[in-house]
Amino acid sequence: MPPLVRVQNFGVSADGFGAGEGQSLDHPFGHADPGALLGWAVATAHWVNRSEPGGSYGLDDYFTRDFARNIGAEIMGRNKFGPQRGPWQDHSWEGWWGAEPPFRTPVFVLTHHPRPSITLGQTTFHFLDATPREALDRALEAADGQDVRIGGGVHTVREFLDADLIDTMHVSVAPVELGSGERLWSSPDELTDRFHLERVPSASGVTHHLFWRR
């Protein structure tokens, strides 16, 4: 089976926003509460950043376990990597995740202002000024036969959707409204011309949306 291009564990609000307005160092999701969008995942036993035993099992944990399954590389936008805009003032910023980021694969960061690659633990970040197709070609080569995850944020997911490069998506919809910010969709049904869609409600309150190509 050829490698897939996947969106995995991507959280949005009931009104379709994946991030709020006003991203900053202290507020990576802008005015949105990240716990409201992704608290279901943080609570699971296999949450990628879990450092202590515990957490829930069941449906939500199934999806967090799937986060890294057969992933060989990730592509993300610059705003997921950090809050800076424009040319880099220096290279001291190395992402939100500390010395051991959770990706543990090559990560390709889309930016109009490339900088030297950096390696932190098992993750190497490469900075590309590239089209989605060009970035995907690089990521597929690095993934060496495994899948490529499109990690976000919203703008990056939309770019890859608009280029018709995504094979499957898992999007969790939380029962909160943000009102403004970066919007993935007005309705998930917008994508059903190209994707099958199945909605799976969870006891945590989110509804998991599964998309796969028609």
N, C-alpha and C positions, 0 to 999 in steps of 0.2 A: 504494500500500500504506500503510495507517495506521501511525503510529509504534508501535514496540514498547517494552515495559518489560522490561529485560534485567538479569540478573546476569552479570558478566563477570570471568573470572580470579579467582574467589573460592576460596581455599585452605582445605582442612580436613584433619585427620588421618584415619588409617585408622579410628579409633573415633568420627569425626564431629564433632570439636571444631574450631572456627575460631579460637579464642583460648584461652589458658590463664587461670589465676587470678592475681590480684594485679597488674592493670595499673598502671603508674606512668610517670612522665616518662622514666625510663631503660629501661623495659620495656613498650613499647606493646602487646605481645602477651601480657603477663603472664609466666607461667613457660614459655610455649611459645617455641621458637626460631623466629623468623620465617624464617630461612634454610631450615629443614626444611620449612616449609609452602610457601614461595614462591621458594625458591632456583632452581627450574626456570625461572621467569620472569625473574629477575634476570640469569641467564646468557645470555639471548637477545639477538640483535642489535637488536631493536626494543623492548626493555624501556623503559617510559615514562620512567624516571629516568636512562637511560643518558646519560652526559656525554662518553664517549670512544668512539672506534671500536672495533669488535670484537664479540664475542658470537656465539652459535650461530644457525644457521638450521634449517629443518626443522619438524617438527610443533609443538614448543613455541613457536617463533617465530611460527608462524601464529596462535596464540591471543593472543600479546602484540600482534601487529599489529591484531588484531580489537578490542582493548580500547577504542580511541577511534573506531572506524569508525561514522560516522553518529550519534554521541552528541551531543545538544544540551544536556543537563543531567544532573546527578547528584543523587541523594538519599542522604544518609548519616545515621547516628545520631551523637549527641553523643560517644559513646565512641570513634568513629573520629576525630573532630576533635581530641580531647584527653583527658587523664586526669582532668580536674577533675570534681567532683560537686557538686550543689546549686547555689545561686545563685552567679553569677560574682563573685569578689572584686574584680576589675577586668577591663579589656578588653585587657590586654597580651598574653595568649596568642592567637596567630593561626594555630594548627595546627602539625603536625609538619613541614611541607614547605618552609619558608623563603620567600624572596621570589617564587619562581616555582613555585607548586604544579603538579602534573602534570595537573590536570583541564582547565583552559583552557575552561571553560564556567561557567554559573551552577551553584552547588552549594547545595542546600537541606539544612540541618542540623536534624534533629529534636531538640528540646529543650523541657523544661518551663520553661526560663529564657531567653527570647529576649533578644537584644542587637542593637545596630546592625549592619547589613551591613558587610562589609569587602571591599576589592578588593586582591588581590595579583597583580601581573602580569596575565595574561589570565583569572584566576579571580576570581569574586565569590561570597563566602559569604553566604547569607541564613539567618537563624535563626528557625525556626518552631515554635510550639506547635500542632500540627495532627495530625489523623488521617492515616493513610496515604492515604486517598482525597483529602483536602484538599491534602496535600503533592504528590501526583501531579498534581492539576489545575494547581497552580502551576508544577510542573516542565514539564508538557507545554506550557503556554503559553509558558514561557521557551525551550523547545527548538525552537519554531517549525517543527514538522513533522518534526523528527529524533527519534531514540529517546531514552529516559530510562534511565540506568543506576542500579540500586539497588546502591550501593557497599558496604554493610555498616555496622556489623559484623553478627554473627550475629543479634542481637535484631531489628535492622531488617529483615534478609532474612526472618526468620520472621514478622514483623508483616505484610509484604507478601504472603508466601505464605498466611498465615491469612486475609487479606482477598481472596485470589484475584485479585491484581493483577499477577502476573508472567507474562510470555509465554514467555520463554526463559531458560535458565540454563546457564552454563558453570562447573562446579565441579571444581577439581583436587584429587584425593585423594592425599596423600603417604603413603609407607610408614612412618609413625611413629605411635605412640600417645601421647596426652596424659593420659588417665585422668580428667581433670577440666577444668572451664573452661566456656566457652560452646559449647553443642552445637547444631549445625545439624540433625542427624538421628542416630538409632540405626542406620538403614540407608537408603541412597538409594531403595530399593524402596518406602519409605513414600509416595513422591510419584507412583508409577506409576498411581495411580487417576486422576490429572489430566494427567500428562505422559508422553509417550514418553521413553525413556531409552536412550542409546547410550553404552557405555563404550569408550574408546580408549586403550590403554596406550602410554606413551612410553618411549623409550630412557633418559630421565632418571630413570625410576623412578616417576614419578607416573602416575596414571590419570585421564585427562580424562573427565568425566561431562557429557554434553550432554542437556539436557532441552528439550522443546518441547511445546506444548499438544496434547492429543488433539483 
